[in-house]
Amino acid sequence: MSRKLISLYLIMVTTLFLTGCWSQNELNELAIISATSIDKNEEGQYTKTIQLINPMNVAGGLQGGGAGQSPAVTVYSATGESVLEAHFKASAKISRKLYHAHANLIVLSEEVVREDGLENVLDAFEREPEIRSTARIVIAHNTKAGDLLKSLTAVDKIPAEKVNGTLEVTEKLRGTNVEMTLQDVIKTLTSEGKEPVISGFSMNGDIEQGKKMENVQQSELDTTLEADGLAIFKEGKLIDWYQEDMAKGVIWILDKIKGTDVELDRDEKKNAIVYNVFRQKTKVSADTKNDIPSIRINVRAEGDIREVRTSIDLKDPKVILELEKELEKKIKTQLEDTVKRTQQNKTDIFGFGEVVHRSDPEKWKTLKNDWNNNYFPDLNVQVKVEAFIRRTGLRSNSFFSDLKD
């Protein structure tokens, strides 16, 4: 048999094993979900809200809306005894198949996670193969989770992108929030010796006005979505909220600070000097020799002087060294206060238990069952901070030093 006939025969045989596009989805048959949220109604049922993208209204880009435009998203809500039942009921309101593959945000209400816990609502999301495990999770603080999805935003047409973008910025520049994905939360919930922390979001302004196009057709918005601290969990349930310095303390210890500011008082002026951290490293170690382990936190921070509102000689190495010592003391106090409050809450959000487990697996077996309630609150935690000033900006001394009385 010639080589050509053999090739033709092989081609004909292989075509028998080729499949068609059995799982294809046409765009005009899909309702693309950008975000979902879970609330509870007065009867204790779950209310699922889905934010759908209107492709025609996003075609011009993701930059703000002008007069005469329609919203870039449409929102539907439905209730059910379970998350899945609420989802099925929501699908009855839409003429297209609900498509989760592009959803990158899950918003849970404060009420749901405080009463029912994370595990009772996240299983439905993790079990669904179409939902991305990299979807970010946030907690709605002092507002309904569904209202966060219904509020229209200006710079980002799609509210889900607004929330995700704000998370990235606050984590990078302020150090008061942390991104947590679905897989991150599940991993932490199932780990030994660590409890989850999740960033919160709130609404500032008139909630009802924020749902209207008029909200984004003016220079000053009536309603804005804002990152709002950290939700603190114990055994999967919300127990506390940390704001500002307390939230920063958590991010420091978790070694997730990408950038933040530290303010120092000077010459009876509050926050007269601002130090911007651009690089840091936190190491946590455990000493398991005694019955109750001890924890040591070592922080190394590097940054620049970014603002000076007092007369000070930054050319003097002694002054720089003095400022570094003040910074070390300020950061150390911040971390110690955060640890103290967290020990009072009896929830190991720092992962100290994981550190003990790695250091002494046999000892951890005797501690893990009562770790949060009996051992974590009594830990001796020592904090050591090294802070270095690398630069002072475009000038050394402030013009304050040149002003005459």
N, C-alpha and C positions, 0 to 999 in steps of 0.2 A: 504493500500500500504506500502510495506516495506521501511525501511530507505534507503536501497541501491538503490531501484528503484527511490525514490524521488531524491536522489543525482544525479543519472544518468540523470534524466529528467531535473534537473536544469542546469547541465553542458551542455546538448544539447541545451537548450534554450538560455543560455548566449553566446554560440558561434555565434548565429545569430547576436548579437550586436557587435561582434568584427570586427574591420576594419583592412585592410591590411596596408602595408607601402605605403600609397598613395602619400606621399611627399618625398620618398626616392631619394637620389642623389648618384649615383655611382662616386667614386673618379676619375675614368678614363673618366668621362663625364664632369668634371668640370674644368674651368680655374680659379684657386684660386687667387683672387686679394689681394695684400698686401697693396697697397696705390693707391690713385687717385689724380689727380691735374687738375686745371682749369686755362687756359690762354685765351687770346684774340688774334686773328690774325689781320692782317692789314685791313681786310674787316669788322672788328667788330664782327666776329663770335666767338663763344666759342670753344676752343680746349681742349678736355678732353684727358688726358693721364692716362693710367692704367698700373700699375706695377704688372705683374703676376709672381707667384712663379714657378720655375722649380723644382718639388719635387725631382727628381733624383739627381740634383746637390746640394741639401741641405742635402741630406741623411747623409753626413759625419759630420754634425754639422754646427754650424753657425760661425766657426772660419775661417778667411782669406782664400784666394784662392791661389793655387800654379800653377806652369806651367802646361799647358796641360788641365787645367780644363775649363769647360764652365761656363758662367755666371749663378748665382743662380736665376736671374730674367730675364724676357723678357718684353719689353715695347712696347705698341701700342698706337697710337694717332689717333684721328678723330675729325672733326669739325662739327658744327651745329649751327643753329640759337638759340637753347636752349641747356641747359645742357643735357636734356633727349635725344634730337635728336643726339647730339654728342655721347652719350652712345650707342644708337642703331646702329649708323654707325660703332662704334668701334667693336661691336659684329659681324658685317659682315666680319671682318678680322680674326676671330678666329673660329676654328672648334669645340670648346666646349662652354658650357654655362658659362657666366661670373658669378662668385660667390663672392658676397660682404661680406659674413658673417665673414670672417677672416680679412677684411681690417681694419687697426687700425690707418690710417693716411690719412688726407685730406690736400693737399697743394693748396693754392690759390695765384695767382699772385698779385703782388703789383698793377699792372695796373687794374685788374678786380675789386678789392675792393676799389680802389680810384675812379674809374669812375662809376661803377654800384652798389657798396655797397654789403654788406654781404647778405642781404635778397634776392637779385635776384639770388643768386647761391646756397644758403643753403636749400631752400625749396625742391629742388629735392632730396637732401640727406636725409632730415628729413622725407620726405613723403614715402621713400622706406623702407618697413618693414625689408628687408634683411640687411640694413646698420646699423651698431652698433652706438647707440647714444653716446657711450664712445670713439669713434674714435677721436684722437687728431687732432686739426687744427693748422696749422702754415702758415705764410705768406712768400712767396719767396721775398727776398730783393735783389734788383739789379741783378736779374737773372730771367729767365723763370721758372715757377713752374714745367713744364715738365722736364726741365734739371736737377732739383733736383732728380727726380725719375730715370733718365737715368744714373746718375753718379754711378759708382761701388765703393763700400767701402771695406776696408780691414778686420778690426777686426770683423765687422758684415757683413756677406755675403749679407743680404737683406737690401738695403738702408733705407727702412721704419723703420727697427729696429735700425739702426744707428741714425736716426733722433729722434726717441722716447727715445732711451737710452741717447743721448746727452741732451735732454730736462730734463730728470730726474736728471742727474748729475749736470747740471748748476743751476737748481732750488735748489738742495740740498746743493751745495758747494759754489756757487757764488752769488746767489740771484739776478741775472740779467734777469732771464726768469721765466715764469710761464706756467704750463700745462693748456691748455684750450681744453675741449672736445666739440663735437658737441652740446651736451645738455647744457653745460656751456654757450656757446656763444648764443644759442637761448634764454636761460633763461635771460641772461643779456640784450639782445636786446629788450625783451618784458617787462622788468622791468621798473619801474618809478624811476628816480633819479640815474641812473648808466649807463655808457657807457662801452663797452668792450675794453680790451687790449689783444693782441694775440702775442705770441712769433714769431720772425722772424728768417729765415734761409737764408744763402747765400752760394755761392760757391767761394772757393779761389783757383785760378790756371787756367789751361787750360781746358775750358769746354768740348771741343771735345775729348781731351785726357782722360778725366775722364770717358768717355763712353766705353773705351776699357779695355780689360782684363789686358793689360800691366800696367795699372794704379795700380793694386793691386798685381802685381808680382815683386815688388821692395820694398826696405826698406823705401824709402821716396816717398810718393805719389805725383804725379803731380797735383792732384785735391783733395780737401777735402771739406766736408760739415761742416759748422760751425754755431752754434747758434749766432744770430746777433740782439740783442736788442729786443725792444718791439714796436709793431705797435699800434698806438694810433688812436682811432675811435671817430667819432661824427656822431650821427644819422645813424650808420651803415656804414659810409664811412671813409676810411683811410685819416688822415689829417697830421700825424706827426710820426717821429721815435724817440724813446728815447734810448740812449746808456749808458753803464757803470753806473756812479753814478746817472744819471737821471732815468735810469731803476730801479736801486736799490731803489731809493726813492719811486717809485710806489709800489714796492713789500713790502717795509717797511709799507707803509700806508695801504695796503690791508691786512696786517697781514699774509703774506705768506712767510716771510723769514724763511727758514729752516737752513741756514748757509751762512755766508758771511764774508768778511774781511774788516777791517777799518784800514787805514794807517795813521800814525802820523809822522809829521816832528819833528826832534830833532837835536839840535846843528848844525844847518844849513845843515843838511842832509835830503834829501827828502825821505819820506816813511821809516824812520829809524826804526820805531816800527810798527809791524803788530799785530792787535788784531783780533782774530777769534771768531765770534759770533756763539755759539752753541745752544742758547735758547733765544727767545724773545717773547714779547707779546705787541701788539698794540691795544689800545682801542680808539675809536672815539666817541665823544659825541657832542650833539648840544644844544645850548641855543637859544630858539625861542622867547624870551621876546620882542626883538626889531623887527622893520619892516624887516630888513635883519638878518637872523640868524647868529650866530657865532659858529665856530667849534673848538673843542679842541682835539688835538691828544696827547695821552700819550703813550710813548714807554718805555718799560723796557727791557734792553738787558743784557745778561750774556755771558761771554766769557773768553778766555785764551790769554795770550801773546804767540804768535807763532814764532816771529822772532824779534831779536834785533841786530841792526848794529851800535850801539853807546855805549859809556860808561855811564851806569846808574845804580843806586843802587835800585834794585827791592826788596831788603829786608826791605827797609825803608817804613813804612806805609804811611808816608806823600807823598812819591813819587808815590805810588800806587793811593792815593787819587787825586793827581795832574793829573795823567794820565787819571783817570776816568772822571775828569772834562773836559779834552781836548777831550776825546771821545764823551762825551755828546754834546759838542759844535760842533764837526765835524758832527755828525749824525743829529743834529738839523738843521744845515746849509744845509745839503744835502736834508732834507725833505722840508725845506722852499723854496729852489730853485726849487724843483720839483713842489710844489704847485703853485708857482708864474708862471712858464712856462705853467702849465696846465690851470690856470685861464686865461692866455692870449689866449690859444687855445679855451677857452669857451666850454670845454667838461668835464663833471664830471665823470672821470674814477675811482674816489675813492669811489663813492657811498655815498657822503655827503648828497645827496638828499634822499636816503633811510633812513639815520640816522634822518634827519629832519622829514620825514614821520612817523617814529616810535615814535619820541618824541612828535610830535604835528600834528596828522592827519588832523585836521581842517585847520591849517595854511598852510599845504602842498597843500591843494586844491587851495589856492589862489596863490601859487608860481609855481606849477609844469609846467604850460603851457609855462612860460618864464624862467624856471630855468637855463638852460645852458647859455643863451645869456644875461639875465638881472640880475640874482641874484647870480649865482655861481661865476662869475668874481669878485664880490664885497664882497665876504665873508671875515669876519675877522677870520683868521685861526691861532690859537696859538698852538705851538708845545712845549711839555715838554719831555725831555729824561732823563732817569736814566740808567747809564751804570756801570756794576760791573765787576771787574777783579777777577776771581775765582782762577786761577792757572797761573803759569809762565812756564809750561813745565817741562822737566826733570832737569832743574837747575834754580836757581834764577837769579843771575847776569851773564851777558854774559862774555865770555872770553875776550871781548874787554876791560873789566875793569881790567884785569890782564896784558894786554900788556903794555910794557914800551915804553916811547917816544924814 
